[in-house]
Amino acid sequence: MVSKTVEDVLFPGIDVRVEGVNDSSGILVVEAVSTARPGRCPNCRKQARRVHSTYQRTLDERPLGSHRVVVQLRVRRYFCDRSSCSRTTFVEQVPGLSERYRRSSTGLADWLRSIAIELGGRPAARLCRRLRLTAGRTRLLRLLAAPAVPDRAPRVLGVDEFAFRKGCTYGTVLVDVEAGRVVDVLPDRTSETFAAWLKDHPGAEIICRDRATAYTKAVREAAPNALEVADRWHLLQNVSAAVEKTCHQHRDCLRKRAEEESAAEVAEVPEVTPMLLPPTELPRTQIIERTRHRYEDIHRLLEKRWTISAIARRLNLDRKTVRRFRDTNLDQLLASARDRRPNGVLEPFKAYLNARFTEAQGQVSGTRLFLEIQARGYRGSCQVVRKHLAALRAGTSEPVRADIPSPRKITSWIMRPRETLTDSQNERLLQVRLACPDITRACDLARAFADLVRHQRGYLLLEWTRQAEQDASKSMKGFAGFLRQDLDAVTAGLTLPWSSGVVERHVNRVKTLKRAMYGRASFGLLRTRILTQPSMPLQRASGGEEG
């Protein structure tokens, strides 16, 4: 068995000689002397030959078991014999143990730096106290220094934005897609800042981005020879939004077909003498009242010739909301607000209750109807049934709405692969397609586009764009027009294996770091933590879609 000296245990590979070890009140004090060769002048790099004097430094070292370790290191001060050098003397540094102006060893500084990178300020300070390390949050943050950014950009560069404060201020993260690591972080998302970075760091041959116009402008200005690649996941998200908007615009078609089917079913029932119910009014729900008041406030300010922007600032609304209330009739707004109410447990049974109420000329017991619908699957309370009957007698009940799927649900059926849909979902989607030819066309175009994306058939993109511009809904035509404006980048995105999946993962990591810092950190500190924290492992070198 090879015997080891104290130096081999405490300072492996470091040129020091241990002269004594003392235990004082739980603190292990190690007296050591430097045995390294004469150092070089930090200014002129000339090796020293003459010793000026010696003195003792006190360094904090990593703890040993439950003991705090302090190193009392005796080092030498040397003369610089070069007459042209401005430095007369200098102190030697022991490699692996000491650094200039630092009262902790190199190993302890590396520990503290790693803790600060992972946890930040206060959380790192709390962990240090548990580990018997003397370090406050300010000292830990001073250890963080952003690594130098390479002079040249990576061959495949990914760019995307992230929010410092959502809806207000944004930054830009730049990622080496091949290596899967962050290259740099920019303080905003303007084209001028990104263009300046590209000019200072040439070398990008492929740039993966979303369809943000600022980044496109910067690439064309600062790196015109680089190949732009549009992100496939964002393209699928954009076509989904176009399909959902089409479904929103044609909900009347779905409602009309559902009402026709309901009327056909009612026609098959034996005719009964109808009961004249009181005129139906919209119930005074919170969303209905809010819509009324908002409509009145907006139109009152419009009569005073206020602009849309001024009204939005006064009422704390979005400009699109103000414009919609200005251009839409109140009845349509109220109907839309009523449709946004979620279906309750009684909704599927209201048609039956209304028919029984009419058949009995209003003389029917709520308990009896409760038992009847309970036998048909109702799981609510009797009180809900009684409240509905009271509303029928007072004429304030809502009309029975047709059971039509929401635009988002229809969009999910369309965008998912056909083999993943159940028989029920396929049947409902077929009913939607039969109800509206515009939704049918949007469905066919969206599925064809998703097939281009999933199988990377970029050579068919131009033909798809022509078909969408000819006979599609307004939303799908708009999406096709946007694709034509960015045709080269989209074609590259549907042809090449590169995409922004790696960038999106780093954006999520940035969000996690930002939340861990509770929004109080400066841009410099956030940038340092992003660049110094180890990157996440890649699933594949070429990146991939998110979602």
Secondary structure, DSSP 8 states (H G I E B T S, - for coil): -----HHHHHSTT--EEEEEEEEETTEEEEEEEE-----B-TTT--B--SEEEEEEEEEEEEEETTEEEEEEEEEEEEE---TT-S-SEEE---TTT--TT-SB-HHHHHHHHHHHHHH-SHHHHHHHHHTT----HHHHHHT-------SS--SEEEEEEEEEETTTEEEEEEEETTTTEEEEEES---HHHHHHHHHHS---SEEEE-S-HHHHHHHHHH-TTSEEEE-HHHHHHHHHHHHHHHHHHTHHHHHHHHHHHHHHHHHHS----------------HHHHHHHHHHHHHHHHHHTT--HHHHHHHHT--HHHHHHHHHS-HHHHHHHHHHTS---TTGGGHHHHHHHHHHTTT---HHHHHHHHHHTT--S-HHHHHHHHHHHHHT-----------HHHHHHHHHS-GGGS-HHHHHHHHHHHHH-HHHHHHHHHHHHHHHHHHHT-GGGHHHHHHHHHHSS-HHHHHHHHHHHHTHHHHHHHTTSS--SHHHHHHHHHHHHHHHHTTT-S-HHHHHHHHHHS-----SSTT-----
